[in-house]
Amino acid sequence: MPVSMTASRFEELVSDALDLVPEELARAVDNVVVLVEARNDEEPDLLGLYHGVALTERDSFYAGNLPDTITIYRDALLTMCSSEDEVVHEVAVTVIHEIAHHFGIDDDRLHELGWA
């Protein structure tokens, strides 16, 4: 049974997850906005999505680009979890996973590191 949670509580969990990023890495995050949406229209079970140009891929032509986005999908996460504690954990894993993509870390490496 999906977990029931207000949108504001879920956004608080996303904010808490962002606070888990070590300060030296958080300072390196550049030109990124984090959004919360209900679901991804194309992949309804998707938990999160990084859309942009990873730091490892940026060059002098990147200047002036709109911010990259990290989108966390609330309903997909709430549907897969059976308790608020599980939501807290899965939100943290998802946020860290998407931030890692900003740093150029791919899914295979994230699986190896336990952030999949």
CYANA upper distance limits for C-alpha pairs under 8 A (distance plus 0.5 A):
  1 MET  CA     79 THR  CA      7.68
  1 MET  CA     81 CYS  CA      8.32
  1 MET  CA     82 SER  CA      6.61
  2 PRO  CA     78 LEU  CA      6.03
  2 PRO  CA     79 THR  CA      4.78
  2 PRO  CA     80 MET  CA      7.04
  2 PRO  CA     81 CYS  CA      6.57
  2 PRO  CA     82 SER  CA      6.39
  3 VAL  CA     78 LEU  CA      5.66
  3 VAL  CA     79 THR  CA      7.00
  3 VAL  CA     81 CYS  CA      6.76
  3 VAL  CA     82 SER  CA      6.28
  3 VAL  CA     83 SER  CA      6.50
  3 VAL  CA     84 GLU  CA      7.22
  3 VAL  CA     87 VAL  CA      8.42
  4 SER  CA     78 LEU  CA      7.60
  5 MET  CA      9 ARG  CA      6.96
  5 MET  CA     10 PHE  CA      7.10
  5 MET  CA     78 LEU  CA      8.35
  6 THR  CA     10 PHE  CA      6.83
  7 ALA  CA     11 GLU  CA      6.68
  8 SER  CA     12 GLU  CA      6.68
  9 ARG  CA     13 LEU  CA      6.92
 10 PHE  CA     14 VAL  CA      6.96
 10 PHE  CA     74 ARG  CA      7.61
 11 GLU  CA     15 SER  CA      6.74
 11 GLU  CA     36 VAL  CA      7.55
 12 GLU  CA     16 ASP  CA      6.62
 13 LEU  CA     17 ALA  CA      6.60
 13 LEU  CA     88 VAL  CA      6.81
 13 LEU  CA     91 VAL  CA      7.39
 13 LEU  CA     92 ALA  CA      8.35
 14 VAL  CA     18 LEU  CA      6.79
 14 VAL  CA     91 VAL  CA      6.84
 14 VAL  CA     92 ALA  CA      7.63
 14 VAL  CA     95 VAL  CA      7.62
 15 SER  CA     19 ASP  CA      6.93
 16 ASP  CA     20 LEU  CA      7.27
 16 ASP  CA     92 ALA  CA      8.42
 17 ALA  CA     21 VAL  CA      7.84
 17 ALA  CA     91 VAL  CA      7.29
 17 ALA  CA     92 ALA  CA      5.16
 17 ALA  CA     95 VAL  CA      6.89
 17 ALA  CA     96 ILE  CA      8.01
 18 LEU  CA     92 ALA  CA      8.19
 18 LEU  CA     95 VAL  CA      7.34
 18 LEU  CA     96 ILE  CA      8.11
 20 LEU  CA     92 ALA  CA      8.30
 21 VAL  CA     25 LEU  CA      7.06
 21 VAL  CA     26 ALA  CA      6.41
 21 VAL  CA     96 ILE  CA      7.69
 22 PRO  CA     26 ALA  CA      6.60
 23 GLU  CA     27 ARG  CA      6.62
 24 GLU  CA     28 ALA  CA      7.16
 25 LEU  CA     29 VAL  CA      7.08
 29 VAL  CA    102 HIS  CA      8.09
 30 ASP  CA     55 LEU  CA      8.44
 31 ASN  CA     66 LEU  CA      8.20
 31 ASN  CA     67 PRO  CA      5.26
 31 ASN  CA     68 ASP  CA      6.64
 32 VAL  CA     67 PRO  CA      5.51
 32 VAL  CA     68 ASP  CA      5.09
 32 VAL  CA     69 THR  CA      6.01
 32 VAL  CA     70 ILE  CA      7.67
 33 VAL  CA     67 PRO  CA      6.81
 33 VAL  CA     68 ASP  CA      6.80
 33 VAL  CA     69 THR  CA      5.49
 33 VAL  CA     70 ILE  CA      6.78
 34 VAL  CA     69 THR  CA      6.33
 34 VAL  CA     70 ILE  CA      5.22
 34 VAL  CA     71 THR  CA      6.37
 34 VAL  CA     72 ILE  CA      8.11
 35 LEU  CA     69 THR  CA      7.59
 35 LEU  CA     70 ILE  CA      6.59
 35 LEU  CA     71 THR  CA      5.18
 35 LEU  CA     72 ILE  CA      6.73
 36 VAL  CA     71 THR  CA      6.04
 36 VAL  CA     72 ILE  CA      5.33
 36 VAL  CA     73 TYR  CA      6.41
 36 VAL  CA     74 ARG  CA      7.05
 37 GLU  CA     71 THR  CA      7.25
 37 GLU  CA     72 ILE  CA      6.80
 37 GLU  CA     73 TYR  CA      5.58
 37 GLU  CA     74 ARG  CA      6.58
 38 ALA  CA     73 TYR  CA      5.74
 38 ALA  CA     74 ARG  CA      5.48
 38 ALA  CA     75 ASP  CA      5.57
 38 ALA  CA     76 ALA  CA      7.87
 39 ARG  CA     43 GLU  CA      8.34
 39 ARG  CA     44 PRO  CA      5.99
 39 ARG  CA     45 ASP  CA      7.99
 39 ARG  CA     46 LEU  CA      7.89
 39 ARG  CA     73 TYR  CA      5.52
 39 ARG  CA     74 ARG  CA      7.18
 39 ARG  CA     75 ASP  CA      6.44
 39 ARG  CA     76 ALA  CA      6.69
 40 ASN  CA     44 PRO  CA      5.52
 40 ASN  CA     45 ASP  CA      8.00
 40 ASN  CA     46 LEU  CA      6.92
 40 ASN  CA     73 TYR  CA      7.29
 44 PRO  CA     76 ALA  CA      7.29
 45 ASP  CA     76 ALA  CA      5.85
 46 LEU  CA     73 TYR  CA      7.48
 46 LEU  CA     76 ALA  CA      7.02
 47 LEU  CA     72 ILE  CA      6.61
 47 LEU  CA     73 TYR  CA      5.64
 47 LEU  CA     74 ARG  CA      8.08
 47 LEU  CA     76 ALA  CA      6.26
 47 LEU  CA     77 LEU  CA      6.38
 47 LEU  CA     94 THR  CA      7.24
 48 GLY  CA     70 ILE  CA      7.60
 48 GLY  CA     71 THR  CA      5.93
 48 GLY  CA     72 ILE  CA      4.91
 48 GLY  CA     73 TYR  CA      6.17
 48 GLY  CA     94 THR  CA      6.64
 48 GLY  CA     95 VAL  CA      7.93
 48 GLY  CA     98 GLU  CA      7.21
 49 LEU  CA     69 THR  CA      8.40
 49 LEU  CA     70 ILE  CA      6.11
 49 LEU  CA     71 THR  CA      5.70
 49 LEU  CA     72 ILE  CA      7.20
 49 LEU  CA     98 GLU  CA      6.82
 50 TYR  CA     68 ASP  CA      7.99
 50 TYR  CA     69 THR  CA      6.32
 50 TYR  CA     70 ILE  CA      4.99
 50 TYR  CA     71 THR  CA      7.05
 50 TYR  CA     98 GLU  CA      5.97
 50 TYR  CA     99 ILE  CA      8.06
 50 TYR  CA    101 HIS  CA      7.06
 50 TYR  CA    102 HIS  CA      7.56
 51 HIS  CA     68 ASP  CA      6.26
 51 HIS  CA     69 THR  CA      5.72
 51 HIS  CA     70 ILE  CA      6.88
 52 GLY  CA     67 PRO  CA      8.07
 52 GLY  CA     68 ASP  CA      4.89
 52 GLY  CA     69 THR  CA      6.92
 52 GLY  CA    102 HIS  CA      8.17
 53 VAL  CA     57 GLU  CA      6.69
 53 VAL  CA     58 ARG  CA      6.80
 53 VAL  CA     68 ASP  CA      7.34
 53 VAL  CA    102 HIS  CA      7.71
 54 ALA  CA     58 ARG  CA      7.00
 54 ALA  CA    101 HIS  CA      7.09
 54 ALA  CA    102 HIS  CA      5.03
 54 ALA  CA    103 PHE  CA      6.12
 54 ALA  CA    104 GLY  CA      5.63
 55 LEU  CA    102 HIS  CA      6.61
 55 LEU  CA    103 PHE  CA      5.88
 55 LEU  CA    104 GLY  CA      6.87
 56 THR  CA    103 PHE  CA      6.93
 56 THR  CA    104 GLY  CA      6.04
 57 GLU  CA    104 GLY  CA      8.05
 58 ARG  CA     62 TYR  CA      6.33
 70 ILE  CA     98 GLU  CA      6.92
 70 ILE  CA     99 ILE  CA      8.01
 72 ILE  CA     94 THR  CA      7.94
 72 ILE  CA     95 VAL  CA      7.75
 73 TYR  CA     77 LEU  CA      6.93
 74 ARG  CA     78 LEU  CA      6.62
 75 ASP  CA     79 THR  CA      6.42
 76 ALA  CA     80 MET  CA      6.91
 77 LEU  CA     81 CYS  CA      6.93
 77 LEU  CA     87 VAL  CA      7.29
 77 LEU  CA     90 GLU  CA      7.63
 77 LEU  CA     91 VAL  CA      7.78
 78 LEU  CA     82 SER  CA      8.34
 78 LEU  CA     87 VAL  CA      7.03
 81 CYS  CA     86 GLU  CA      6.25
 81 CYS  CA     87 VAL  CA      6.32
 82 SER  CA     86 GLU  CA      7.16
 82 SER  CA     87 VAL  CA      8.33
 83 SER  CA     87 VAL  CA      6.93
 84 GLU  CA     88 VAL  CA      6.71
 85 ASP  CA     89 HIS  CA      6.87
 86 GLU  CA     90 GLU  CA      6.57
 87 VAL  CA     91 VAL  CA      6.37
 88 VAL  CA     92 ALA  CA      6.78
 89 HIS  CA     93 VAL  CA      6.76
 90 GLU  CA     94 THR  CA      6.49
 91 VAL  CA     95 VAL  CA      6.53
 92 ALA  CA     96 ILE  CA      6.61
 93 VAL  CA     97 HIS  CA      6.43
 93 VAL  CA    115 TRP  CA      6.37
 93 VAL  CA    116 ALA  CA      7.72
 94 THR  CA     98 GLU  CA      6.71
 94 THR  CA    115 TRP  CA      8.25
 94 THR  CA    116 ALA  CA      8.21
 95 VAL  CA     99 ILE  CA      6.69
 96 ILE  CA    100 ALA  CA      6.57
 96 ILE  CA    115 TRP  CA      7.73
 97 HIS  CA    101 HIS  CA      7.16
 97 HIS  CA    110 LEU  CA      7.49
 97 HIS  CA    115 TRP  CA      6.26
 97 HIS  CA    116 ALA  CA      7.10
 98 GLU  CA    102 HIS  CA      7.23
 99 ILE  CA    103 PHE  CA      7.21
100 ALA  CA    104 GLY  CA      6.99
100 ALA  CA    105 ILE  CA      5.86
100 ALA  CA    106 ASP  CA      8.26
100 ALA  CA    110 LEU  CA      8.36
101 HIS  CA    105 ILE  CA      5.45
101 HIS  CA    106 ASP  CA      6.64
105 ILE  CA    109 ARG  CA      6.95
105 ILE  CA    110 LEU  CA      7.36
106 ASP  CA    110 LEU  CA      6.81
107 ASP  CA    111 HIS  CA      6.62
107 ASP  CA    116 ALA  CA      7.55
108 ASP  CA    112 GLU  CA      6.94
109 ARG  CA    113 LEU  CA      6.75
110 LEU  CA    114 GLY  CA      6.61
110 LEU  CA    115 TRP  CA      5.53
110 LEU  CA    116 ALA  CA      6.05
111 HIS  CA    115 TRP  CA      6.27
111 HIS  CA    116 ALA  CA      5.31
